[in-house]
Amino acid sequence: MPEITRFYGIVIKMFFGDHSPPHFHAIYGEYNALISIESLDVMEGDLPRRAEKMVLEWARLYQKELLQIWQSQEFIKLPPLT
């Protein structure tokens, strides 16, 4: 699973050829969540509240790029949340 970015101990990854709807994985320690790219809702799993807030803030910034990665299946490294 390619790593798209990493920030504040949070790793963002995406499986190519994964099931719909378009989503990415956010991993923080033992926590793991699947986040919908289109709605930015947590589809499955969970994250601590602060980590979830940072992931969603980052995803809003790069939502278009995330959807492009999902559709093209081309790996692109995105900048972290700063």
MDTraj code that builds the backbone (N, CA, C; nanometers):
import mdtraj as md
import numpy as np

residues = "MET PRO GLU ILE THR ARG PHE TYR GLY ILE VAL ILE LYS MET PHE PHE GLY ASP HIS SER PRO PRO HIS PHE HIS ALA ILE TYR GLY GLU TYR ASN ALA LEU ILE SER ILE GLU SER LEU ASP VAL MET GLU GLY ASP LEU PRO ARG ARG ALA GLU LYS MET VAL LEU GLU TRP ALA ARG LEU TYR GLN LYS GLU LEU LEU GLN ILE TRP GLN SER GLN GLU PHE ILE LYS LEU PRO PRO LEU THR".split()
xyz = np.array([
    [0.0868, -0.1167, 0.0000],
    [0.0000, 0.0000, 0.0000],
    [0.0912, 0.1226, 0.0000],
    [0.0907, 0.2006, -0.1077],
    [0.1778, 0.3178, -0.1170],
    [0.1444, 0.4241, -0.0122],
    [0.2494, 0.4797, 0.0442],
    [0.2349, 0.5880, 0.1418],
    [0.2246, 0.7207, 0.0671],
    [0.1116, 0.7898, 0.0853],
    [0.0874, 0.9163, 0.0171],
    [0.1576, 1.0308, 0.0904],
    [0.1487, 1.0291, 0.2242],
    [0.2166, 1.1294, 0.3055],
    [0.2228, 1.0823, 0.4491],
    [0.2945, 1.1589, 0.5317],
    [0.3103, 1.1293, 0.6742],
    [0.3254, 1.2625, 0.7475],
    [0.2510, 1.2782, 0.8564],
    [0.2643, 1.3994, 0.9379],
    [0.2175, 1.3721, 1.0800],
    [0.2874, 1.4275, 1.1756],
    [0.2525, 1.4165, 1.3181],
    [0.2224, 1.2726, 1.3614],
    [0.2979, 1.1788, 1.3096],
    [0.2792, 1.0383, 1.3442],
    [0.1652, 0.9699, 1.2703],
    [0.0991, 1.0412, 1.1815],
    [-0.0130, 0.9872, 1.1033],
    [0.0390, 0.9495, 0.9649],
    [0.0048, 0.8311, 0.9197],
    [0.0457, 0.7848, 0.7869],
    [-0.0798, 0.7728, 0.7003],
    [-0.0747, 0.8323, 0.5816],
    [-0.1849, 0.8255, 0.4855],
    [-0.1421, 0.7326, 0.3723],
    [-0.2241, 0.6287, 0.3484],
    [-0.1932, 0.5310, 0.2439],
    [-0.3167, 0.5070, 0.1583],
    [-0.2915, 0.4518, 0.0396],
    [-0.4021, 0.4168, -0.0493],
    [-0.3680, 0.2854, -0.1189],
    [-0.4632, 0.1913, -0.1176],
    [-0.4502, 0.0661, -0.1926],
    [-0.4951, 0.0931, -0.3353],
    [-0.4166, 0.0528, -0.4327],
    [-0.4605, 0.0617, -0.5703],
    [-0.5447, -0.0619, -0.6004],
    [-0.6557, -0.0411, -0.6674],
    [-0.7454, -0.1510, -0.6988],
    [-0.8335, -0.1901, -0.5815],
    [-0.8423, -0.1042, -0.4800],
    [-0.9248, -0.1313, -0.3623],
    [-1.0721, -0.1141, -0.3968],
    [-1.1588, -0.1567, -0.3082],
    [-1.3034, -0.1498, -0.3280],
    [-1.3536, -0.0057, -0.3285],
    [-1.4678, 0.0154, -0.3931],
    [-1.5327, 0.1464, -0.3932],
    [-1.6097, 0.1628, -0.2639],
    [-1.6424, 0.2823, -0.2248],
    [-1.6164, 0.4115, -0.2875],
    [-1.4706, 0.4542, -0.2674],
    [-1.4269, 0.5558, -0.3435],
    [-1.2895, 0.6054, -0.3306],
    [-1.2596, 0.6441, -0.1854],
    [-1.1458, 0.5942, -0.1343],
    [-1.1104, 0.6215, 0.0040],
    [-0.9596, 0.6093, 0.0232],
    [-0.9141, 0.6539, 0.1389],
    [-0.7752, 0.6349, 0.1779],
    [-0.7722, 0.5849, 0.3217],
    [-0.6575, 0.5331, 0.3608],
    [-0.6381, 0.4804, 0.4951],
    [-0.5540, 0.5803, 0.5748],
    [-0.5972, 0.6098, 0.6959],
    [-0.5208, 0.6935, 0.7878],
    [-0.4831, 0.6051, 0.9061],
    [-0.3537, 0.5960, 0.9339],
    [-0.3033, 0.5091, 1.0394],
    [-0.2290, 0.5946, 1.1412],
    [-0.2647, 0.5748, 1.2675],
    [-0.2015, 0.6491, 1.3771],
    [-0.1830, 0.5521, 1.4930],
    [-0.0609, 0.5025, 1.5097],
    [-0.0366, 0.4012, 1.6117],
    [-0.1204, 0.2784, 1.5847],
    [-0.1975, 0.2349, 1.6851],
    [-0.2823, 0.1164, 1.6668],
    [-0.4171, 0.1499, 1.6042],
    [-0.4416, 0.2770, 1.5756],
    [-0.5682, 0.3204, 1.5152],
    [-0.5582, 0.3188, 1.3635],
    [-0.6705, 0.2862, 1.2996],
    [-0.6744, 0.2808, 1.1542],
    [-0.8157, 0.3198, 1.1108],
    [-0.8249, 0.4122, 1.0177],
    [-0.9554, 0.4556, 0.9677],
    [-0.9534, 0.4617, 0.8161],
    [-1.0667, 0.4294, 0.7560],
    [-1.0865, 0.4468, 0.6127],
    [-1.1706, 0.5717, 0.5950],
    [-1.1199, 0.6654, 0.5158],
    [-1.1848, 0.7945, 0.4963],
    [-1.2320, 0.8058, 0.3511],
    [-1.3591, 0.8376, 0.3327],
    [-1.4133, 0.8604, 0.1994],
    [-1.3516, 0.9869, 0.1408],
    [-1.3023, 0.9786, 0.0199],
    [-1.2433, 1.0961, -0.0456],
    [-1.3520, 1.1960, -0.0828],
    [-1.4655, 1.1481, -0.1270],
    [-1.5702, 1.2389, -0.1745],
    [-1.6429, 1.3103, -0.0609],
    [-1.6782, 1.2388, 0.0458],
    [-1.7545, 1.3010, 0.1551],
    [-1.6690, 1.3398, 0.2748],
    [-1.5468, 1.2863, 0.2803],
    [-1.4558, 1.3042, 0.3939],
    [-1.5165, 1.2529, 0.5248],
    [-1.5989, 1.1487, 0.5141],
    [-1.6540, 1.0804, 0.6305],
    [-1.5666, 0.9608, 0.6642],
    [-1.5597, 0.9265, 0.7925],
    [-1.4924, 0.8039, 0.8334],
    [-1.5863, 0.6885, 0.7991],
    [-1.5424, 0.6019, 0.7083],
    [-1.6250, 0.4900, 0.6620],
    [-1.6135, 0.3693, 0.7542],
    [-1.4960, 0.3544, 0.8117],
    [-1.4686, 0.2364, 0.8927],
    [-1.3527, 0.2672, 0.9852],
    [-1.3510, 0.2073, 1.1026],
    [-1.2424, 0.2272, 1.1968],
    [-1.2571, 0.3580, 1.2715],
    [-1.1487, 0.3964, 1.3375],
    [-1.1517, 0.5218, 1.4116],
    [-1.0109, 0.5739, 1.4353],
    [-1.0053, 0.6995, 1.4732],
    [-0.8818, 0.7686, 1.5104],
    [-0.9132, 0.8499, 1.6352],
    [-0.8091, 0.8808, 1.7140],
    [-0.8331, 0.9750, 1.8226],
    [-0.8850, 1.1069, 1.7644],
    [-0.9639, 1.1764, 1.8399],
    [-1.0309, 1.2982, 1.7909],
    [-0.9351, 1.3992, 1.7272],
    [-0.8243, 1.4269, 1.7932],
    [-0.7276, 1.5244, 1.7400],
    [-0.6657, 1.4766, 1.6081],
    [-0.6310, 1.3483, 1.6020],
    [-0.5731, 1.2930, 1.4788],
    [-0.6755, 1.2972, 1.3658],
    [-0.8006, 1.2633, 1.3965],
    [-0.9055, 1.2679, 1.2937],
    [-0.9227, 1.4099, 1.2404],
    [-0.9199, 1.5066, 1.3294],
    [-0.9340, 1.6469, 1.2884],
    [-0.8206, 1.6876, 1.1932],
    [-0.6976, 1.6460, 1.2240],
    [-0.5834, 1.6791, 1.1373],
    [-0.5942, 1.6092, 1.0024],
    [-0.6356, 1.4820, 1.0030],
    [-0.6503, 1.4070, 0.8781],
    [-0.7541, 1.4736, 0.7888],
    [-0.8670, 1.5116, 0.8460],
    [-0.9728, 1.5742, 0.7655],
    [-0.9307, 1.7119, 0.7148],
    [-0.8556, 1.7861, 0.7954],
    [-0.8035, 1.9158, 0.7499],
    [-0.7104, 1.8954, 0.6306],
    [-0.6205, 1.7977, 0.6409],
    [-0.5277, 1.7680, 0.5315],
    [-0.6061, 1.7225, 0.4077],
    [-0.7048, 1.6335, 0.4293],
    [-0.7810, 1.5788, 0.3159],
    [-0.8594, 1.6874, 0.2429],
    [-0.9083, 1.7883, 0.3149],
    [-0.9788, 1.8989, 0.2480],
    [-0.8833, 1.9739, 0.1552],
    [-0.7592, 1.9883, 0.1979],
    [-0.6594, 2.0591, 0.1165],
    [-0.6252, 1.9822, -0.0109],
    [-0.6256, 1.8502, -0.0040],
    [-0.5785, 1.7672, -0.1155],
    [-0.6861, 1.6735, -0.1696],
    [-0.8110, 1.7075, -0.1496],
    [-0.9213, 1.6221, -0.1918],
    [-0.9181, 1.5949, -0.3423],
    [-0.8952, 1.6983, -0.4194],
    [-0.8896, 1.6839, -0.5656],
    [-0.7753, 1.5907, -0.6068],
    [-0.6605, 1.6085, -0.5457],
    [-0.5441, 1.5252, -0.5773],
    [-0.5670, 1.3797, -0.5355],
    [-0.6307, 1.3592, -0.4197],
    [-0.6604, 1.2238, -0.3741],
    [-0.7532, 1.1522, -0.4717],
    [-0.8539, 1.2225, -0.5185],
    [-0.9459, 1.1634, -0.6158],
    [-0.8728, 1.1315, -0.7464],
    [-0.7825, 1.2182, -0.7861],
    [-0.7032, 1.1945, -0.9072],
    [-0.6159, 1.0689, -0.8908],
    [-0.5540, 1.0538, -0.7728],
    [-0.4727, 0.9350, -0.7476],
    [-0.5599, 0.8102, -0.7560],
    [-0.6781, 0.8161, -0.6931],
    [-0.7693, 0.7005, -0.6943],
    [-0.8091, 0.6635, -0.8380],
    [-0.8463, 0.7635, -0.9153],
    [-0.8950, 0.7375, -1.0509],
    [-0.7847, 0.6940, -1.1464],
    [-0.6676, 0.7544, -1.1353],
    [-0.5588, 0.7228, -1.2272],
    [-0.4775, 0.6015, -1.1842],
    [-0.4854, 0.5668, -1.0545],
    [-0.4046, 0.4591, -0.9978],
    [-0.2548, 0.4863, -1.0142],
    [-0.2203, 0.6152, -1.0221],
    [-0.0796, 0.6556, -1.0297],
    [-0.0376, 0.7103, -0.8949],
    [0.0718, 0.6592, -0.8444],
    [0.1218, 0.7020, -0.7147],
    [0.1770, 0.8452, -0.7213],
    [0.1276, 0.9302, -0.6342],
    [0.1774, 1.0668, -0.6215],
    [0.1964, 1.0926, -0.4738],
    [0.3124, 1.1385, -0.4350],
    [0.3392, 1.1755, -0.2958],
    [0.2849, 1.3170, -0.2762],
    [0.2058, 1.3369, -0.1706],
    [0.1484, 1.4683, -0.1415],
    [0.2166, 1.5296, -0.0195],
    [0.2177, 1.6633, -0.0102],
    [0.2810, 1.7294, 0.1034],
    [0.2074, 1.6978, 0.2347],
    [0.2809, 1.6986, 0.3451],
    [0.2169, 1.6756, 0.4746],
    [0.1425, 1.7988, 0.5238],
    [0.0658, 1.7801, 0.6290],
    [0.0023, 1.8924, 0.6979],
    [0.1100, 1.9617, 0.7789],
    [0.1187, 2.0926, 0.7670],
    [0.2232, 2.1653, 0.8405],
    [0.1626, 2.2614, 0.9395],
])
top = md.Topology()
chain = top.add_chain()
for i, resn in enumerate(residues, 1):
    res = top.add_residue(resn, chain, resSeq=i)
    for name in ("N", "CA", "C"):
        top.add_atom(name, md.element.get_by_symbol(name[0]), res)
traj = md.Trajectory(xyz[None], top)
